[in-house]
Amino acid sequence: MNLILGTGPLAMSVMRELVARDEPVKMVSFNGRAAVPQGVRLERADLMDKEQAKETMKDSKVVFQCAQPPYHKWGEMFNSFQDNIIAGVIASGTKLVAAENMYMYGLVKGSMHENLPYSAVTKKGKVRASMARTLTKLHQDGILQATMGRGADFFGPNVHHSSAGSRLFNPIVKGKACTLIGNPDRKHTYTFIDDFGKALVVLSDHDDAFGQVWHVPNADTVTTREFVEMAYRLAGFPAVIRTMGKGMLRLGGLFIPEARESIEMLYQFEEDFVVDSNKFTKRFGVAATPLEYALEKTVQSFRQSNNEQ
């Protein structure tokens, strides 16, 4: 049984890939509610409880870690959250495929590749670095079989809580102004959610993928302005772009914890943020979905969901 932790957009992408392969799937979330196809098991579990985590992972072949605590509670919860998952994976003797982001590298001049040191100075970057180091050491010590698939800010159908989520695409499909944080003329890699999910499943299939870090496939990096202008064009509207700086984020952070927690990560949008995923593509022969096609699917999905409201 393939066990997917979480029911968010990445977890759903992994699920779709496994279902397409006729693989058995169980999904677990805190509330145990999600729209899943017939045949996919859905259960409730609190992964902050170590015993529940262990019980959940019994009889699993591979555990896909796509869950996380609330963004504004990473510092107090994320390490314990992962520790419980690790305990469950070790107890069940299964493999772990962990989905991660790029926070641990910190500000990088040039493109990000898998051999970079973990130089983050932000709170959330240090949390990510600590968690990644733990998984790597456990694998090296022969205690845990783990591999890490890292994606950039992701986008795609049903992606809501992302810098390229519903707050960006809902205005675009309506022809209204969208608001971007940072400098829109800096290059920024965005990961298509379907590519991320597929990549994690590919990693689970290959023994030599374990014990390593992999940047999942990404289309060629463009500026955020180019990314958004392409989305407007596909939606049939002229681009109307506004920008938001650190001051507005601070103001929003007075009322929205997630906005307050985003301030320290703003450097990713004020400087070039380019992810190199050549290692994955060369090893597995899997390339990213072309950006225009990925954006077209995203625009269609958001347009449909808006029409249904």
Backbone as CSV, one residue per row, in Angstrom:
resi,resn,N_x,N_y,N_z,CA_x,CA_y,CA_z,C_x,C_y,C_z
1,MET,0.847,-1.199,0.000,0.000,0.000,0.000,0.888,1.257,0.000
2,ASN,0.613,2.173,-0.901,1.275,3.472,-0.924,0.519,4.420,0.000
3,LEU,1.220,4.998,0.954,0.600,5.905,1.909,1.013,7.335,1.603
4,ILE,0.037,8.208,1.435,0.295,9.623,1.187,-0.149,10.412,2.403
5,LEU,0.777,11.142,2.989,0.460,11.985,4.132,0.062,13.361,3.621
6,GLY,-1.167,13.746,3.928,-1.696,15.012,3.447,-2.732,14.802,2.358
7,THR,-3.562,15.818,2.159,-4.561,15.793,1.089,-4.564,17.125,0.334
8,GLY,-3.458,17.869,0.415,-3.326,19.121,-0.318,-3.024,18.864,-1.784
9,PRO,-2.749,19.925,-2.543,-2.559,19.769,-3.991,-1.411,18.842,-4.366
10,LEU,-0.311,18.862,-3.610,0.796,17.972,-3.950,0.434,16.525,-3.643
11,ALA,-0.181,16.291,-2.499,-0.629,14.945,-2.158,-1.597,14.413,-3.215
12,MET,-2.495,15.275,-3.673,-3.462,14.864,-4.694,-2.770,14.555,-6.012
13,SER,-1.718,15.295,-6.320,-0.969,15.034,-7.547,-0.280,13.672,-7.473
14,VAL,0.312,13.347,-6.318,0.920,12.034,-6.120,-0.146,10.943,-6.251
15,MET,-1.290,11.173,-5.626,-2.383,10.206,-5.694,-2.806,9.935,-7.127
16,ARG,-2.983,10.984,-7.926,-3.414,10.796,-9.319,-2.402,9.976,-10.105
17,GLU,-1.119,10.231,-9.865,-0.076,9.480,-10.564,-0.107,8.004,-10.169
18,LEU,-0.294,7.721,-8.909,-0.351,6.331,-8.444,-1.605,5.627,-8.956
19,VAL,-2.735,6.319,-8.929,-3.986,5.741,-9.426,-3.865,5.426,-10.924
20,ALA,-3.215,6.312,-11.662,-3.023,6.072,-13.098,-2.190,4.818,-13.348
21,ARG,-1.381,4.444,-12.368,-0.562,3.242,-12.471,-1.256,2.014,-11.869
22,ASP,-2.512,2.189,-11.435,-3.273,1.118,-10.780,-2.614,0.645,-9.487
23,GLU,-1.976,1.579,-8.792,-1.350,1.269,-7.516,-2.348,1.519,-6.378
24,PRO,-2.334,0.665,-5.339,-3.209,0.908,-4.185,-2.750,2.136,-3.407
25,VAL,-3.701,2.956,-2.951,-3.366,4.231,-2.312,-4.209,4.430,-1.055
26,LYS,-3.529,4.870,0.003,-4.221,5.352,1.196,-3.730,6.766,1.467
27,MET,-4.654,7.662,1.782,-4.313,9.038,2.115,-4.730,9.321,3.552
28,VAL,-3.909,10.133,4.227,-4.170,10.452,5.626,-4.085,11.959,5.827
29,SER,-5.051,12.498,6.534,-4.992,13.920,6.882,-5.558,14.116,8.278
30,PHE,-5.390,15.312,8.815,-5.834,15.596,10.182,-7.344,15.487,10.313
31,ASN,-8.084,15.942,9.270,-9.548,15.884,9.371,-10.152,14.706,8.616
32,GLY,-9.343,14.023,7.808,-9.838,12.840,7.107,-10.895,13.133,6.068
33,ARG,-10.890,14.359,5.541,-11.896,14.721,4.533,-11.207,15.211,3.254
34,ALA,-11.644,14.676,2.133,-11.136,15.111,0.832,-11.934,14.388,-0.244
35,ALA,-11.975,14.969,-1.412,-12.646,14.341,-2.552,-11.628,13.449,-3.257
36,VAL,-11.805,12.136,-3.126,-10.872,11.191,-3.735,-11.638,10.201,-4.598
37,PRO,-10.980,9.611,-5.586,-11.649,8.645,-6.452,-12.015,7.369,-5.691
38,GLN,-12.955,6.641,-6.249,-13.333,5.354,-5.675,-12.119,4.425,-5.660
39,GLY,-11.944,3.738,-4.559,-10.812,2.828,-4.435,-9.661,3.406,-3.631
40,VAL,-9.621,4.728,-3.475,-8.590,5.372,-2.658,-9.081,5.456,-1.213
41,ARG,-8.335,4.864,-0.301,-8.707,4.904,1.109,-8.338,6.254,1.709
42,LEU,-9.203,6.761,2.557,-8.975,8.054,3.192,-9.196,7.896,4.685
43,GLU,-8.195,8.263,5.478,-8.286,8.103,6.922,-7.869,9.385,7.634
44,ARG,-8.300,9.464,8.894,-7.931,10.596,9.731,-6.831,10.186,10.695
45,ALA,-5.844,11.056,10.899,-4.807,10.808,11.895,-4.141,12.116,12.276
46,ASP,-3.782,12.231,13.538,-3.035,13.383,14.031,-1.565,12.978,14.089
47,LEU,-0.768,13.443,13.128,0.623,13.034,13.046,1.501,13.716,14.091
48,MET,0.931,14.628,14.867,1.659,15.165,16.012,1.632,14.181,17.183
49,ASP,0.863,13.102,17.042,0.800,12.021,18.015,1.623,10.858,17.470
50,LYS,2.734,10.539,18.126,3.664,9.525,17.606,2.996,8.167,17.442
51,GLU,2.139,7.779,18.388,1.505,6.458,18.302,0.522,6.397,17.140
52,GLN,-0.195,7.496,16.897,-1.083,7.530,15.735,-0.279,7.442,14.444
53,ALA,0.859,8.124,14.419,1.714,8.071,13.229,2.189,6.652,12.970
54,LYS,2.618,5.954,14.011,3.077,4.575,13.855,1.948,3.672,13.359
55,GLU,0.783,3.829,13.949,-0.357,2.992,13.557,-0.748,3.241,12.105
56,THR,-0.698,4.496,11.693,-1.088,4.876,10.339,-0.195,4.225,9.291
57,MET,1.073,4.052,9.606,2.041,3.612,8.599,2.244,2.107,8.528
58,LYS,1.528,1.360,9.344,1.640,-0.095,9.289,1.276,-0.603,7.894
59,ASP,2.021,-1.583,7.424,1.740,-2.264,6.145,1.896,-1.353,4.931
60,SER,2.632,-0.251,5.066,2.863,0.634,3.926,4.099,0.193,3.157
61,LYS,4.046,0.351,1.843,5.199,0.048,0.998,6.097,1.270,0.870
62,VAL,5.469,2.423,0.602,6.171,3.705,0.499,5.317,4.758,1.188
63,VAL,5.965,5.654,1.942,5.273,6.789,2.550,5.701,8.054,1.813
64,PHE,4.733,8.762,1.272,4.985,10.042,0.604,4.619,11.154,1.587
65,GLN,5.620,11.898,2.041,5.406,12.945,3.028,5.087,14.263,2.329
66,CYS,3.782,14.560,2.226,3.320,15.788,1.569,2.533,16.664,2.534
67,ALA,2.622,16.369,3.818,1.878,17.129,4.820,2.814,18.071,5.567
68,GLN,2.223,19.073,6.189,3.010,20.007,6.987,2.107,20.729,7.972
69,PRO,2.682,21.237,9.061,1.892,22.040,9.992,1.534,23.383,9.355
70,PRO,0.661,24.155,10.002,0.361,25.502,9.499,1.644,26.310,9.311
71,TYR,1.692,27.111,8.258,2.907,27.833,7.871,3.467,28.670,9.009
72,HIS,2.585,29.309,9.778,3.056,30.191,10.842,3.446,29.424,12.108
73,LYS,3.372,28.078,12.059,3.747,27.271,13.223,4.892,26.309,12.917
74,TRP,5.591,26.550,11.817,6.698,25.663,11.467,7.731,25.569,12.580
75,GLY,8.125,26.711,13.135,9.183,26.734,14.129,8.883,25.879,15.342
76,GLU,7.638,25.875,15.786,7.283,25.146,17.003,6.821,23.720,16.741
77,MET,6.474,23.391,15.475,5.849,22.087,15.231,6.558,21.184,14.226
78,PHE,7.244,21.751,13.229,7.626,20.957,12.062,8.631,19.847,12.393
79,ASN,9.633,20.137,13.218,10.615,19.103,13.546,9.966,17.928,14.276
80,SER,9.090,18.213,15.237,8.391,17.144,15.952,7.469,16.370,15.011
81,PHE,6.829,17.091,14.129,5.950,16.489,13.125,6.732,15.474,12.297
82,GLN,7.898,15.885,11.795,8.709,14.969,11.001,9.259,13.829,11.849
83,ASP,9.650,14.097,13.086,10.175,13.046,13.951,9.151,11.922,14.137
84,ASN,7.880,12.284,14.292,6.833,11.276,14.444,6.666,10.451,13.174
85,ILE,6.758,11.124,12.028,6.667,10.421,10.754,7.841,9.454,10.602
86,ILE,9.028,9.917,10.947,10.216,9.065,10.881,10.047,7.839,11.768
87,ALA,9.542,8.060,12.985,9.326,6.936,13.904,8.369,5.919,13.303
88,GLY,7.317,6.400,12.663,6.355,5.499,12.034,6.949,4.742,10.865
89,VAL,7.748,5.431,10.055,8.379,4.797,8.895,9.364,3.719,9.347
90,ILE,10.168,4.036,10.352,11.147,3.063,10.860,10.437,1.845,11.450
91,ALA,9.374,2.085,12.220,8.645,0.980,12.853,8.004,0.056,11.818
92,SER,7.569,0.626,10.716,6.901,-0.173,9.683,7.872,-0.762,8.676
93,GLY,9.134,-0.315,8.713,10.138,-0.831,7.788,9.904,-0.421,6.350
94,THR,9.266,0.725,6.165,8.943,1.188,4.818,9.941,2.241,4.342
95,LYS,9.713,2.775,3.149,10.560,3.817,2.574,9.856,5.169,2.681
96,LEU,10.652,6.225,2.768,10.105,7.571,2.880,10.532,8.414,1.684
97,VAL,9.545,9.028,1.023,9.797,10.008,-0.024,9.285,11.346,0.512
98,ALA,10.204,12.251,0.812,9.848,13.515,1.450,9.822,14.651,0.441
99,ALA,8.718,15.367,0.413,8.612,16.564,-0.430,9.150,17.755,0.340
100,GLU,10.042,18.505,-0.290,10.652,19.664,0.356,10.645,20.863,-0.589
101,ASN,11.037,22.014,-0.046,11.190,23.204,-0.885,12.658,23.639,-0.896
102,MET,12.916,24.886,-1.231,14.288,25.378,-1.410,14.772,26.282,-0.281
103,TYR,14.015,26.349,0.797,14.323,27.306,1.859,15.702,27.096,2.481
104,MET,16.170,25.852,2.570,17.403,25.554,3.310,18.650,26.166,2.675
105,TYR,18.591,26.515,1.381,19.772,27.053,0.714,20.022,28.512,1.050
106,GLY,18.972,29.232,1.444,19.118,30.659,1.670,19.245,31.409,0.348
107,LEU,19.752,32.633,0.409,19.936,33.446,-0.793,21.108,32.891,-1.608
108,VAL,20.840,32.546,-2.854,21.853,31.937,-3.723,22.086,32.837,-4.927
109,LYS,23.338,33.139,-5.192,23.702,33.861,-6.409,23.972,32.821,-7.494
110,GLY,23.208,32.860,-8.567,23.295,31.813,-9.582,22.204,30.783,-9.361
111,SER,22.278,29.676,-10.069,21.223,28.674,-9.975,21.428,27.756,-8.779
112,MET,20.326,27.223,-8.275,20.363,26.305,-7.142,20.489,24.869,-7.638
113,HIS,21.483,24.152,-7.118,21.647,22.739,-7.450,21.761,21.944,-6.161
114,GLU,21.722,20.625,-6.273,21.600,19.764,-5.107,22.833,19.726,-4.205
115,ASN,23.972,20.187,-4.669,25.193,20.118,-3.870,25.483,21.395,-3.079
116,LEU,24.566,22.322,-3.107,24.773,23.570,-2.369,24.755,23.331,-0.862
117,PRO,25.507,24.130,-0.106,25.417,24.051,1.362,24.100,24.643,1.836
118,TYR,23.701,24.256,3.031,22.494,24.809,3.634,22.890,26.082,4.377
119,SER,22.663,27.217,3.741,23.154,28.498,4.258,22.040,29.434,4.695
120,ALA,20.858,28.896,4.929,19.722,29.740,5.289,19.952,30.463,6.605
121,VAL,19.499,31.705,6.660,19.555,32.474,7.904,18.143,32.782,8.422
122,THR,17.126,32.433,7.651,15.739,32.652,8.065,15.305,31.543,9.024
123,LYS,14.263,31.811,9.795,13.751,30.802,10.736,13.276,29.556,9.992
124,LYS,12.477,29.764,8.960,11.918,28.611,8.243,12.987,27.900,7.413
125,GLY,13.966,28.647,6.935,15.064,28.025,6.221,15.873,27.113,7.127
126,LYS,16.094,27.554,8.367,16.843,26.742,9.329,16.054,25.487,9.709
127,VAL,14.736,25.611,9.802,13.903,24.435,10.084,14.041,23.416,8.959
128,ARG,13.945,23.886,7.731,14.083,22.990,6.580,15.470,22.347,6.546
129,ALA,16.504,23.116,6.837,17.859,22.579,6.826,18.011,21.498,7.891
130,SER,17.497,21.751,9.077,17.582,20.779,10.158,16.875,19.478,9.793
131,MET,15.688,19.588,9.219,14.931,18.402,8.841,15.639,17.605,7.749
132,ALA,16.206,18.310,6.766,16.908,17.639,5.670,18.155,16.922,6.182
133,ARG,18.892,17.585,7.078,20.090,16.960,7.644,19.726,15.691,8.417
134,THR,18.612,15.734,9.124,18.169,14.564,9.892,17.896,13.385,8.965
135,LEU,17.171,13.621,7.896,16.855,12.535,6.961,18.119,11.980,6.321
136,THR,19.020,12.861,5.930,20.265,12.418,5.290,21.090,11.556,6.236
137,LYS,21.217,11.984,7.497,22.027,11.234,8.460,21.394,9.875,8.771
138,LEU,20.088,9.828,8.930,19.420,8.564,9.207,19.618,7.576,8.067
139,HIS,19.589,8.083,6.842,19.839,7.205,5.704,21.292,6.735,5.707
140,GLN,22.215,7.651,5.915,23.635,7.293,5.920,23.962,6.282,7.023
141,ASP,23.241,6.371,8.141,23.470,5.456,9.255,22.741,4.125,9.082
142,GLY,22.010,3.967,7.979,21.305,2.718,7.714,20.049,2.517,8.533
143,ILE,19.538,3.600,9.110,18.353,3.500,9.968,17.066,3.691,9.173
144,LEU,17.143,4.459,8.107,15.954,4.862,7.354,16.279,4.950,5.874
145,GLN,15.385,4.445,5.027,15.514,4.641,3.590,14.702,5.876,3.219
146,ALA,15.397,6.932,2.822,14.709,8.188,2.530,15.298,8.862,1.305
147,THR,14.444,9.527,0.551,14.874,10.380,-0.544,14.083,11.673,-0.460
148,MET,14.675,12.758,-0.954,14.046,14.070,-0.853,13.856,14.674,-2.235
149,GLY,12.615,15.007,-2.571,12.298,15.689,-3.818,11.942,17.135,-3.519
150,ARG,12.673,18.057,-4.118,12.476,19.479,-3.811,11.889,20.229,-4.989
151,GLY,10.858,21.000,-4.713,10.236,21.836,-5.723,10.285,23.296,-5.323
152,ALA,10.094,24.154,-6.310,10.011,25.596,-6.057,8.551,25.952,-5.765
153,ASP,8.221,27.236,-5.763,6.822,27.655,-5.587,5.990,26.957,-6.652
154,PHE,4.971,26.213,-6.224,4.239,25.463,-7.241,2.927,26.126,-7.629
155,PHE,2.468,25.729,-8.817,1.227,26.253,-9.377,0.521,25.124,-10.102
156,GLY,-0.747,25.347,-10.403,-1.485,24.341,-11.142,-2.927,24.283,-10.676
157,PRO,-3.732,23.398,-11.275,-5.133,23.243,-10.862,-5.247,22.930,-9.374
158,ASN,-6.152,23.625,-8.712,-6.453,23.406,-7.295,-5.305,23.785,-6.352
159,VAL,-4.329,24.531,-6.836,-3.282,25.068,-5.954,-3.760,26.426,-5.445
160,HIS,-3.968,26.527,-4.156,-4.521,27.759,-3.597,-3.515,28.516,-2.733
161,HIS,-2.876,27.830,-1.789,-2.013,28.511,-0.814,-0.565,28.476,-1.287
162,SER,-0.293,29.286,-2.280,1.036,29.403,-2.875,1.149,30.807,-3.420
163,SER,2.382,31.286,-3.596,2.541,32.606,-4.208,1.954,32.620,-5.617
164,ALA,1.848,31.438,-6.231,1.241,31.311,-7.560,-0.037,30.486,-7.462
165,GLY,-0.815,30.762,-6.423,-2.059,30.047,-6.189,-3.277,30.858,-6.571
166,SER,-4.349,30.672,-5.834,-5.625,31.283,-6.209,-5.611,32.805,-6.128
167,ARG,-4.788,33.380,-5.228,-4.739,34.849,-5.146,-4.131,35.453,-6.401
168,LEU,-3.360,34.655,-7.127,-2.801,35.121,-8.398,-3.734,34.805,-9.557
169,PHE,-4.212,33.568,-9.636,-4.930,33.134,-10.830,-6.402,33.528,-10.854
170,ASN,-7.036,33.692,-9.704,-8.440,34.127,-9.738,-8.599,35.489,-10.400
171,PRO,-7.781,36.501,-10.061,-7.883,37.776,-10.792,-7.538,37.635,-12.276
172,ILE,-6.560,36.800,-12.603,-6.145,36.651,-13.997,-7.285,36.136,-14.860
173,VAL,-7.980,35.089,-14.394,-9.039,34.506,-15.234,-10.259,35.417,-15.325
174,LYS,-10.317,36.444,-14.458,-11.410,37.420,-14.525,-10.989,38.697,-15.258
175,GLY,-9.716,38.758,-15.673,-9.220,39.941,-16.354,-8.999,41.115,-15.435
176,LYS,-8.858,40.843,-14.142,-8.635,41.915,-13.166,-7.151,42.029,-12.834
177,ALA,-6.808,43.052,-12.074,-5.412,43.254,-11.692,-4.971,42.193,-10.690
178,CYS,-3.765,41.696,-10.858,-3.182,40.783,-9.880,-2.076,41.522,-9.130
179,THR,-1.758,41.036,-7.951,-0.731,41.665,-7.122,0.423,40.698,-6.915
180,LEU,1.635,41.146,-7.236,2.839,40.336,-7.096,3.705,40.904,-5.993
181,ILE,4.369,40.013,-5.259,5.285,40.474,-4.228,6.699,40.552,-4.806
182,GLY,7.488,41.468,-4.265,8.871,41.583,-4.698,9.007,42.264,-6.049
183,ASN,10.071,41.902,-6.756,10.402,42.492,-8.057,9.983,41.538,-9.166
184,PRO,8.943,41.864,-9.930,8.448,40.937,-10.956,9.402,40.743,-12.123
185,ASP,10.453,41.553,-12.215,11.393,41.425,-13.322,12.623,40.584,-12.966
186,ARG,12.581,39.966,-11.803,13.597,38.981,-11.438,13.147,37.595,-11.933
187,LYS,14.121,36.782,-12.306,13.783,35.421,-12.725,13.305,34.612,-11.523
188,HIS,12.315,33.754,-11.767,11.777,32.940,-10.674,11.286,31.611,-11.225
189,THR,11.831,30.528,-10.696,11.388,29.200,-11.101,10.073,28.853,-10.407
190,TYR,9.123,28.365,-11.193,7.858,27.872,-10.658,7.701,26.408,-11.052
191,THR,7.222,25.579,-10.129,7.075,24.143,-10.353,5.618,23.795,-10.615
192,PHE,5.344,23.129,-11.731,3.982,22.686,-12.043,3.626,21.523,-11.127
193,ILE,2.481,21.609,-10.472,2.116,20.645,-9.441,2.090,19.210,-9.964
194,ASP,1.659,19.002,-11.202,1.624,17.644,-11.751,3.031,17.084,-11.938
195,ASP,3.977,17.941,-12.286,5.369,17.501,-12.418,5.945,17.107,-11.062
196,PHE,5.587,17.837,-10.028,6.082,17.563,-8.680,5.585,16.184,-8.216
197,GLY,4.282,15.971,-8.348,3.713,14.701,-7.916,4.290,13.519,-8.670
198,LYS,4.393,13.654,-9.980,4.954,12.574,-10.793,6.398,12.287,-10.396
199,ALA,7.167,13.330,-10.144,8.576,13.160,-9.787,8.735,12.379,-8.492
200,LEU,7.888,12.641,-7.507,7.984,11.917,-6.241,7.703,10.432,-6.441
201,VAL,6.760,10.115,-7.308,6.462,8.711,-7.595,7.628,8.064,-8.338
202,VAL,8.219,8.778,-9.277,9.396,8.269,-9.989,10.519,7.956,-9.005
203,LEU,10.758,8.846,-8.052,11.805,8.612,-7.052,11.523,7.340,-6.257
204,SER,10.274,7.097,-5.941,9.916,5.919,-5.130,10.211,4.614,-5.853
205,ASP,10.308,4.667,-7.171,10.512,3.466,-7.989,11.967,3.038,-8.099
206,HIS,12.909,3.891,-7.700,14.320,3.634,-7.979,15.124,3.589,-6.686
207,ASP,15.733,2.443,-6.414,16.515,2.286,-5.190,17.672,3.279,-5.119
208,ASP,18.266,3.594,-6.271,19.417,4.495,-6.251,19.017,5.948,-6.021
209,ALA,17.721,6.224,-6.002,17.269,7.587,-5.700,17.339,7.886,-4.211
210,PHE,17.326,6.830,-3.398,17.294,7.020,-1.953,18.669,7.410,-1.429
211,GLY,18.637,8.228,-0.384,19.872,8.768,0.158,20.354,9.997,-0.564
212,GLN,19.540,10.494,-1.487,19.940,11.655,-2.273,18.857,12.735,-2.259
213,VAL,19.272,13.932,-2.659,18.369,15.057,-2.867,18.161,15.225,-4.367
214,TRP,16.914,15.506,-4.758,16.592,15.697,-6.176,15.710,16.931,-6.342
215,HIS,16.100,17.804,-7.249,15.227,18.913,-7.630,14.307,18.403,-8.728
216,VAL,13.002,18.471,-8.472,12.039,17.922,-9.427,12.039,18.777,-10.698
217,PRO,11.601,18.210,-11.825,11.685,18.934,-13.102,10.919,20.256,-13.104
218,ASN,11.556,21.257,-13.676,10.944,22.574,-13.854,11.153,23.034,-15.294
219,ALA,10.183,23.750,-15.819,10.342,24.353,-17.146,11.397,25.456,-17.065
220,ASP,11.853,25.931,-18.214,12.851,27.003,-18.239,12.364,28.201,-17.417
221,THR,13.255,28.750,-16.631,12.896,29.855,-15.742,12.720,31.151,-16.512
222,VAL,11.625,31.844,-16.212,11.357,33.168,-16.786,11.176,34.143,-15.628
223,THR,11.006,35.410,-15.939,10.698,36.355,-14.868,9.251,36.153,-14.435
224,THR,8.953,36.584,-13.223,7.571,36.483,-12.746,6.640,37.288,-13.645
225,ARG,7.109,38.428,-14.148,6.278,39.219,-15.058,5.950,38.417,-16.321
226,GLU,6.948,37.746,-16.888,6.715,36.936,-18.087,5.760,35.779,-17.794
227,PHE,5.919,35.172,-16.651,5.042,34.086,-16.214,3.591,34.559,-16.151
228,VAL,3.388,35.700,-15.523,2.039,36.232,-15.341,1.462,36.740,-16.662
229,GLU,2.283,37.404,-17.481,1.798,37.885,-18.777,1.352,36.727,-19.664
230,MET,2.069,35.613,-19.606,1.668,34.442,-20.383,0.314,33.906,-19.892
231,ALA,0.112,33.904,-18.574,-1.155,33.442,-18.014,-2.306,34.357,-18.444
232,TYR,-2.092,35.668,-18.406,-3.134,36.608,-18.863,-3.457,36.365,-20.345
233,ARG,-2.426,36.176,-21.149,-2.654,35.947,-22.585,-3.490,34.688,-22.812
234,LEU,-3.188,33.631,-22.082,-3.937,32.386,-22.219,-5.372,32.536,-21.720
235,ALA,-5.564,33.461,-20.766,-6.909,33.728,-20.259,-7.684,34.678,-21.172
236,GLY,-6.981,35.287,-22.123,-7.638,36.172,-23.079,-7.757,37.605,-22.624
237,PHE,-6.884,38.030,-21.731,-6.948,39.386,-21.200,-5.575,40.051,-21.231
238,PRO,-5.531,41.383,-21.296,-4.252,42.086,-21.155,-3.787,42.024,-19.705
239,ALA,-2.499,41.979,-19.517,-1.952,41.875,-18.164,-2.121,43.186,-17.401
240,VAL,-2.581,43.075,-16.164,-2.683,44.222,-15.256,-1.985,43.809,-13.965
241,ILE,-0.782,44.340,-13.764,0.073,43.867,-12.673,0.340,44.983,-11.673
242,ARG,0.099,44.678,-10.424,0.475,45.554,-9.326,1.522,44.830,-8.486
243,THR,2.279,45.590,-7.715,3.314,44.982,-6.879,3.105,45.342,-5.405
244,MET,3.595,44.457,-4.562,3.498,44.653,-3.115,4.882,44.467,-2.504
245,GLY,5.306,45.424,-1.732,6.618,45.339,-1.092,6.529,44.881,0.348
246,LYS,7.650,45.007,1.039,7.747,44.525,2.411,6.816,45.298,3.344
247,GLY,6.636,46.583,3.067,5.779,47.399,3.930,4.349,46.909,3.939
248,MET,3.813,46.607,2.755,2.441,46.109,2.672,2.319,44.728,3.296
249,LEU,3.351,43.908,3.130,3.318,42.589,3.762,3.284,42.724,5.283
250,ARG,4.065,43.657,5.796,4.065,43.880,7.251,2.683,44.323,7.720
251,LEU,2.050,45.187,6.946,0.704,45.642,7.304,-0.268,44.468,7.291
252,GLY,-0.178,43.644,6.244,-1.044,42.471,6.172,-0.761,41.495,7.298
253,GLY,0.507,41.435,7.720,0.896,40.526,8.780,0.304,40.866,10.134
254,LEU,-0.183,42.097,10.287,-0.855,42.465,11.531,-2.133,41.671,11.714
255,PHE,-2.712,41.200,10.602,-3.995,40.513,10.653,-3.911,39.065,10.159
256,ILE,-2.918,38.766,9.323,-2.824,37.437,8.721,-1.471,36.820,9.092
257,PRO,-1.463,35.795,9.939,-0.181,35.197,10.360,0.673,34.716,9.199
258,GLU,0.028,34.154,8.155,0.780,33.645,7.010,1.523,34.771,6.298
259,ALA,0.897,35.940,6.209,1.552,37.093,5.578,2.744,37.545,6.401
260,ARG,2.594,37.552,7.714,3.696,37.938,8.600,4.874,36.982,8.433
261,GLU,4.576,35.692,8.296,5.629,34.690,8.160,6.289,34.718,6.782
262,SER,5.642,35.343,5.808,6.192,35.412,4.455,7.281,36.464,4.315
263,ILE,7.339,37.414,5.246,8.240,38.555,5.099,9.694,38.115,5.008
264,GLU,10.101,37.157,5.854,11.510,36.755,5.857,11.905,36.001,4.584
265,MET,10.906,35.515,3.832,11.199,34.780,2.599,11.107,35.669,1.369
266,LEU,10.887,36.966,1.573,10.682,37.869,0.450,11.900,37.961,-0.458
267,TYR,13.093,37.647,0.073,14.301,37.714,-0.750,14.187,36.834,-1.987
268,GLN,13.375,35.772,-1.918,13.219,34.871,-3.059,12.559,35.569,-4.249
269,PHE,11.860,36.672,-3.971,11.171,37.411,-5.028,11.822,38.756,-5.315
270,GLU,12.804,39.118,-4.508,13.527,40.369,-4.744,14.819,40.134,-5.519
271,GLU,15.263,38.887,-5.553,16.460,38.497,-6.298,16.098,37.362,-7.248
272,ASP,16.988,37.061,-8.200,16.749,35.910,-9.073,16.665,34.638,-8.231
273,PHE,15.721,33.772,-8.591,15.472,32.524,-7.864,15.357,31.422,-8.927
274,VAL,16.500,30.819,-9.244,16.580,29.888,-10.376,16.978,28.506,-9.867
275,VAL,16.154,27.513,-10.168,16.381,26.145,-9.707,16.853,25.279,-10.869
276,ASP,17.946,24.572,-10.658,18.508,23.655,-11.653,17.985,22.244,-11.362
277,SER,17.244,21.669,-12.307,16.703,20.320,-12.115,17.291,19.328,-13.122
278,ASN,18.472,19.637,-13.650,19.088,18.776,-14.659,19.438,17.393,-14.123
279,LYS,19.802,17.309,-12.860,20.171,16.011,-12.284,19.026,15.011,-12.427
280,PHE,17.831,15.432,-12.093,16.662,14.555,-12.174,16.381,14.162,-13.622
281,THR,16.363,15.154,-14.495,16.024,14.903,-15.902,17.029,13.963,-16.558
282,LYS,18.308,14.157,-16.260,19.334,13.301,-16.858,19.250,11.870,-16.331
283,ARG,18.985,11.711,-15.038,18.954,10.366,-14.452,17.709,9.593,-14.858
284,PHE,16.548,10.234,-14.858,15.302,9.507,-15.056,14.651,9.745,-16.415
285,GLY,15.203,10.675,-17.194,14.642,10.935,-18.513,13.263,11.566,-18.476
286,VAL,12.976,12.270,-17.396,11.667,12.907,-17.223,11.849,14.418,-17.259
287,ALA,11.204,15.061,-18.206,11.305,16.514,-18.347,10.048,17.181,-17.802
288,ALA,10.144,18.461,-17.553,8.995,19.229,-17.062,7.979,19.453,-18.167
289,THR,6.738,19.647,-17.763,5.688,20.057,-18.694,6.042,21.434,-19.249
290,PRO,5.939,21.650,-20.558,6.202,22.989,-21.102,5.374,24.043,-20.369
291,LEU,5.991,25.182,-20.093,5.356,26.191,-19.256,4.017,26.650,-19.814
292,GLU,3.950,26.887,-21.119,2.694,27.394,-21.689,1.563,26.392,-21.500
293,TYR,1.853,25.100,-21.691,0.808,24.078,-21.528,0.390,23.983,-20.064
294,ALA,1.354,24.041,-19.153,1.040,23.980,-17.724,0.183,25.174,-17.306
295,LEU,0.519,26.351,-17.810,-0.276,27.533,-17.484,-1.669,27.459,-18.100
296,GLU,-1.754,26.893,-19.293,-3.065,26.745,-19.933,-3.978,25.848,-19.100
297,LYS,-3.449,24.728,-18.600,-4.240,23.844,-17.750,-4.657,24.557,-16.465
298,THR,-3.763,25.372,-15.934,-4.045,26.092,-14.695,-5.140,27.127,-14.915
299,VAL,-5.026,27.889,-15.980,-6.026,28.908,-16.300,-7.396,28.258,-16.527
300,GLN,-7.422,27.163,-17.265,-8.690,26.468,-17.520,-9.335,26.006,-16.224
301,SER,-8.524,25.479,-15.320,-9.050,24.986,-14.054,-9.643,26.110,-13.215
302,PHE,-8.929,27.230,-13.108,-9.433,28.341,-12.305,-10.648,28.996,-12.958
303,ARG,-10.641,29.039,-14.276,-11.824,29.588,-14.964,-13.063,28.717,-14.682
304,GLN,-12.870,27.412,-14.749,-13.987,26.493,-14.491,-14.487,26.626,-13.064
305,SER,-13.572,26.670,-12.102,-13.998,26.773,-10.701,-14.699,28.094,-10.432
306,ASN,-14.270,29.169,-11.091,-14.960,30.456,-10.940,-16.344,30.423,-11.556
307,ASN,-16.489,29.741,-12.684,-17.795,29.643,-13.343,-18.783,28.816,-12.524
308,GLU,-18.245,27.886,-11.723,-19.113,27.016,-10.926,-19.593,27.674,-9.636
309,GLN,-18.953,28.771,-9.284,-19.327,29.446,-8.017,-20.590,30.279,-8.177
